[in-house]
Amino acid sequence: MVEVAWRAVRADPHWRRHIAELKQHMHTNQAIVTIAHHLLVVVWHVLTRHEPYRHYSPERIAYLYPEGA
């Protein structure tokens, strides 16, 4: 999950801002574990409550994953 957190921090502006805030208060490794925990909570909500991931719009997802690709 930590590897996923690193990827999210590099790819997603939301998580990039979040780790920048966390790094002001803790070591980078602690911040990335916190991000990993938050991602796990997000995944849990998406899967159990059938809630969409709110930081991406359907248009953004369609752009990232076009049909037929």
DSSP file (Angstrom, degrees, kcal/mol; ACC not computed):
  #  RESIDUE AA STRUCTURE BP1 BP2  ACC     N-H-->O    O-->H-N    N-H-->O    O-->H-N    TCO  KAPPA ALPHA  PHI   PSI    X-CA   Y-CA   Z-CA
    1    1 A M     >        0   0    0      0, 0.0     4,-2.1     0, 0.0     5,-0.1   0.000 360.0 360.0 360.0 -30.4    0.0    0.0    0.0
    2    2 A V  H  >  +     0   0    0      2,-0.2     4,-2.2     1,-0.2     5,-0.2   0.887 360.0  52.7 -65.4 -38.0    2.9    2.3    0.6
    3    3 A E  H  > S+     0   0    0      1,-0.2     4,-2.0     2,-0.2    -1,-0.2   0.893 108.7  50.3 -63.9 -38.7    4.1    1.9   -3.0
    4    4 A V  H  > S+     0   0    0      2,-0.2     4,-2.6     1,-0.2    -1,-0.2   0.887 108.1  53.7 -64.5 -38.8    0.6    2.9   -4.1
    5    5 A A  H  X S+     0   0    0     -4,-2.1     4,-2.4     2,-0.2    -2,-0.2   0.912 106.9  50.6 -63.4 -42.7    0.8    5.9   -1.9
    6    6 A W  H  X S+     0   0    0     -4,-2.2     4,-1.8     1,-0.2    -1,-0.2   0.917 111.7  48.3 -60.5 -42.4    4.0    7.0   -3.5
    7    7 A R  H  X S+     0   0    0     -4,-2.0     4,-1.9     1,-0.2     5,-0.2   0.907 110.9  50.4 -64.9 -41.5    2.4    6.6   -6.9
    8    8 A A  H  X S+     0   0    0     -4,-2.6     4,-2.7     1,-0.2     7,-0.3   0.896 108.6  52.4 -63.4 -39.9   -0.6    8.6   -5.9
    9    9 A V  H  < S+     0   0    0     -4,-2.4    -1,-0.2     1,-0.2    -2,-0.2   0.873 113.7  43.9 -64.0 -37.2    1.6   11.4   -4.5
   10   10 A R  H  < S+     0   0    0     -4,-1.8    -1,-0.2    -5,-0.2    -2,-0.2   0.807 124.2  33.2 -76.9 -29.1    3.4   11.6   -7.8
   11   11 A A  H  < S+     0   0    0     -4,-1.9    -2,-0.2    -5,-0.1    -3,-0.2   0.748 108.3  61.2-102.3 -27.2    0.3   11.4  -10.0
   12   12 A D     X  -     0   0    0     -4,-2.7     4,-2.1    -5,-0.2     5,-0.2  -0.904  60.7-151.9-114.8 122.4   -2.5   13.1   -8.2
   13   13 A P  H  > S+     0   0    0      0, 0.0     4,-2.4     0, 0.0     5,-0.2   0.829  96.8  59.2 -59.2 -32.4   -2.5   16.8   -7.2
   14   14 A H  H  > S+     0   0    0      1,-0.2     4,-2.0     2,-0.2     5,-0.1   0.957 110.7  39.5 -61.3 -50.1   -4.8   16.1   -4.3
   15   15 A W  H  > S+     0   0    0     -7,-0.3     4,-2.4     1,-0.2     5,-0.2   0.812 111.9  58.5 -71.7 -29.4   -2.4   13.7   -2.7
   16   16 A R  H  X S+     0   0    0     -4,-2.1     4,-1.8    -8,-0.3    -1,-0.2   0.923 109.3  44.2 -64.0 -44.0    0.6   15.8   -3.6
   17   17 A R  H  X S+     0   0    0     -4,-2.4     4,-1.9     1,-0.2    -2,-0.2   0.901 112.2  53.7 -65.0 -40.0   -0.9   18.7   -1.6
   18   18 A H  H  X S+     0   0    0     -4,-2.0     4,-2.1     1,-0.2    -2,-0.2   0.913 109.7  45.5 -63.8 -43.5   -1.8   16.4    1.2
   19   19 A I  H  X S+     0   0    0     -4,-2.4     4,-2.7     1,-0.2    -1,-0.2   0.859 108.3  57.6 -70.5 -32.6    1.7   15.0    1.6
   20   20 A A  H  X S+     0   0    0     -4,-1.8     4,-0.6    -5,-0.2    -1,-0.2   0.911 109.6  45.4 -62.1 -40.1    3.2   18.5    1.4
   21   21 A E  H >< S+     0   0    0     -4,-1.9     3,-0.8     1,-0.2     4,-0.4   0.914 113.9  48.7 -66.7 -43.0    1.0   19.5    4.4
   22   22 A L  H >X S+     0   0    0     -4,-2.1     3,-1.9     1,-0.2     4,-1.3   0.879 102.6  61.5 -65.9 -37.6    1.9   16.4    6.3
   23   23 A K  H 3< S+     0   0    0     -4,-2.7    -1,-0.2     1,-0.3    -2,-0.2   0.686  93.5  65.3 -66.3 -16.7    5.6   16.7    5.7
   24   24 A Q  T << S+     0   0    0     -3,-0.8    -1,-0.3    -4,-0.6    -2,-0.2   0.732 113.8  31.5 -72.5 -20.9    5.6   20.0    7.6
   25   25 A H  T <4 S+     0   0    0     -3,-1.9     2,-0.3    -4,-0.4    -2,-0.2   0.551 125.9  19.2-114.1 -12.0    4.7   18.2   10.8
   26   26 A M  S  < S-     0   0    0     -4,-1.3    -1,-0.1     2,-0.0     2,-0.0  -0.938  87.5 -73.0-152.6 170.9    6.4   14.8   10.4
   27   27 A H     >  -     0   0    0     -2,-0.3     4,-2.3     1,-0.1     3,-0.2  -0.302  47.5-111.9 -66.6 153.0    9.1   12.8    8.6
   28   28 A T  H  > S+     0   0    0      1,-0.2     4,-2.3     2,-0.2     5,-0.2   0.874 117.0  52.9 -56.4 -41.0    8.5   11.9    5.0
   29   29 A N  H  > S+     0   0    0      1,-0.2     4,-1.7     2,-0.2    -1,-0.2   0.891 109.8  48.0 -65.4 -38.6    8.2    8.1    5.8
   30   30 A Q  H  > S+     0   0    0     -3,-0.2     4,-1.9     1,-0.2    -1,-0.2   0.891 111.1  52.2 -66.6 -38.5    5.5    8.8    8.4
   31   31 A A  H  X S+     0   0    0     -4,-2.3     4,-2.3     1,-0.2    -2,-0.2   0.902 108.2  49.8 -64.8 -41.2    3.7   11.1    5.9
   32   32 A I  H  X S+     0   0    0     -4,-2.3     4,-2.4     1,-0.2    -1,-0.2   0.860 109.4  51.5 -69.4 -33.7    3.6    8.4    3.2
   33   33 A V  H  X S+     0   0    0     -4,-1.7     4,-2.2     2,-0.2    -1,-0.2   0.879 109.3  51.3 -67.5 -36.8    2.3    5.8    5.6
   34   34 A T  H  X S+     0   0    0     -4,-1.9     4,-2.4     2,-0.2    -2,-0.2   0.911 110.0  49.0 -64.0 -42.2   -0.5    8.3    6.6
   35   35 A I  H  X S+     0   0    0     -4,-2.3     4,-2.7     2,-0.2    -2,-0.2   0.912 109.3  52.8 -62.1 -42.7   -1.3    8.8    2.9
   36   36 A A  H  X S+     0   0    0     -4,-2.4     4,-2.2     1,-0.2    -2,-0.2   0.902 109.2  49.5 -60.1 -41.3   -1.4    5.0    2.5
   37   37 A H  H  X S+     0   0    0     -4,-2.2     4,-2.1     2,-0.2    -1,-0.2   0.929 110.7  49.3 -63.2 -45.1   -3.8    4.7    5.4
   38   38 A H  H  X S+     0   0    0     -4,-2.4     4,-2.3     1,-0.2    -2,-0.2   0.899 110.3  51.3 -61.8 -40.8   -6.0    7.4    3.9
   39   39 A L  H  X S+     0   0    0     -4,-2.7     4,-2.8     1,-0.2    -1,-0.2   0.898 107.8  52.6 -62.8 -39.8   -6.0    5.6    0.5
   40   40 A L  H  X S+     0   0    0     -4,-2.2     4,-2.3     1,-0.2    -1,-0.2   0.896 109.1  49.4 -63.1 -39.5   -7.0    2.4    2.2
   41   41 A V  H  X S+     0   0    0     -4,-2.1     4,-2.4     2,-0.2    -2,-0.2   0.906 110.7  50.7 -64.4 -41.6  -10.0    4.2    3.8
   42   42 A V  H  X S+     0   0    0     -4,-2.3     4,-2.6     2,-0.2    -2,-0.2   0.936 110.4  48.8 -61.4 -46.5  -10.9    5.7    0.4
   43   43 A V  H  X S+     0   0    0     -4,-2.8     4,-2.5     1,-0.2     5,-0.2   0.913 110.2  52.1 -60.2 -42.7  -10.8    2.2   -1.2
   44   44 A W  H  X S+     0   0    0     -4,-2.3     4,-3.0     1,-0.2     5,-0.5   0.925 111.0  46.8 -59.8 -45.4  -12.9    0.8    1.6
   45   45 A H  H  X S+     0   0    0     -4,-2.4     4,-1.7     1,-0.2     6,-1.1   0.910 112.2  50.3 -64.6 -41.9  -15.6    3.5    1.1
   46   46 A V  H  < S+     0   0    0     -4,-2.6     4,-0.4     4,-0.2    -1,-0.2   0.916 118.7  38.0 -62.2 -42.5  -15.6    3.1   -2.7
   47   47 A L  H  < S+     0   0    0     -4,-2.5    -2,-0.2    -5,-0.2    -1,-0.2   0.886 125.2  33.3 -80.0 -39.3  -16.0   -0.7   -2.4
   48   48 A T  H  < S+     0   0    0     -4,-3.0    -3,-0.2    -5,-0.2    -2,-0.2   0.856 128.8  32.1 -89.2 -35.7  -18.4   -1.0    0.6
   49   49 A R  S  < S-     0   0    0     -4,-1.7    -3,-0.2    -5,-0.5    -1,-0.1   0.458  98.0-128.0-100.8  -1.6  -20.6    2.0    0.3
   50   50 A H        +     0   0    0     -4,-0.4    -4,-0.2    -5,-0.3    -3,-0.1   0.870  53.6 156.4  55.7  39.8  -20.5    2.2   -3.5
   51   51 A E        -     0   0    0     -6,-1.1    -1,-0.2     1,-0.0    -2,-0.1  -0.774  42.7-119.3 -93.9 138.8  -19.4    5.8   -3.3
   52   52 A P        -     0   0    0      0, 0.0     2,-0.7     0, 0.0    -1,-0.0  -0.405  33.5 -98.3 -72.8 155.2  -17.5    7.3   -6.3
   53   53 A Y    >   -     0   0    0      1,-0.2     3,-1.2    -2,-0.1   -10,-0.0  -0.652  37.2-155.2 -72.0 115.4  -14.0    8.6   -5.8
   54   54 A R  T 3  S+     0   0    0     -2,-0.7    -1,-0.2     1,-0.3     3,-0.0   0.570  80.7  68.3 -79.2  -9.0  -14.8   12.3   -5.4
   55   55 A H  T 3  S+     0   0    0      1,-0.1     2,-0.4     2,-0.0    -1,-0.3   0.506  98.6  56.2 -89.6  -2.4  -11.4   13.7   -6.5
   56   56 A Y  S <  S-     0   0    0     -3,-1.2    -1,-0.1     4,-0.0    -3,-0.0  -0.995  75.7-143.6-126.4 134.8  -12.0   12.6  -10.1
   57   57 A S     >  -     0   0    0     -2,-0.4     4,-2.1     1,-0.1     3,-0.2  -0.534  31.4-108.7 -85.6 160.9  -14.9   13.5  -12.3
   58   58 A P  H  > S+     0   0    0      0, 0.0     4,-2.3     0, 0.0     5,-0.2   0.848 121.7  55.9 -57.4 -33.0  -16.3   11.0  -14.8
   59   59 A E  H  > S+     0   0    0      2,-0.2     4,-1.9     1,-0.2     5,-0.1   0.899 106.4  49.3 -66.1 -39.7  -14.8   13.1  -17.6
   60   60 A R  H  > S+     0   0    0     -3,-0.2     4,-2.1     2,-0.2    -1,-0.2   0.899 111.8  48.3 -66.3 -40.7  -11.4   12.8  -16.1
   61   61 A I  H  X S+     0   0    0     -4,-2.1     4,-2.4     2,-0.2    -2,-0.2   0.908 110.4  51.3 -66.0 -41.5  -11.7    9.0  -15.7
   62   62 A A  H  < S+     0   0    0     -4,-2.3    -1,-0.2     1,-0.2    -2,-0.2   0.861 110.3  50.5 -63.4 -34.9  -12.9    8.7  -19.3
   63   63 A Y  H  < S+     0   0    0     -4,-1.9    -1,-0.2     1,-0.2    -2,-0.2   0.897 113.2  44.7 -68.7 -40.3   -9.9   10.8  -20.4
   64   64 A L  H  < S+     0   0    0     -4,-2.1    -2,-0.2     1,-0.3    -1,-0.2   0.840 126.0  30.7 -72.2 -32.8   -7.5    8.6  -18.5
   65   65 A Y  S  < S-     0   0    0     -4,-2.4    -1,-0.3    -5,-0.2    -2,-0.1  -0.655  81.2-169.5-128.9  75.0   -9.1    5.3  -19.6
   66   66 A P    >   -     0   0    0      0, 0.0     3,-1.4     0, 0.0    -3,-0.1  -0.284  33.7 -95.9 -66.5 151.8  -10.6    5.8  -23.1
   67   67 A E  T 3  S+     0   0    0      1,-0.2    -5,-0.0     2,-0.1     0, 0.0  -0.370 107.6  21.8 -65.8 143.7  -12.8    3.0  -24.5
   68   68 A G  T 3         0   0    0     -3,-0.1    -1,-0.2     1,-0.1    -3,-0.0   0.446 360.0 360.0  81.3   0.2  -11.1    0.5  -26.7
   69   69 A A    <         0   0    0     -3,-1.4    -2,-0.1    -4,-0.0    -1,-0.1   0.465 360.0 360.0 -91.2 360.0   -7.7    1.2  -25.3
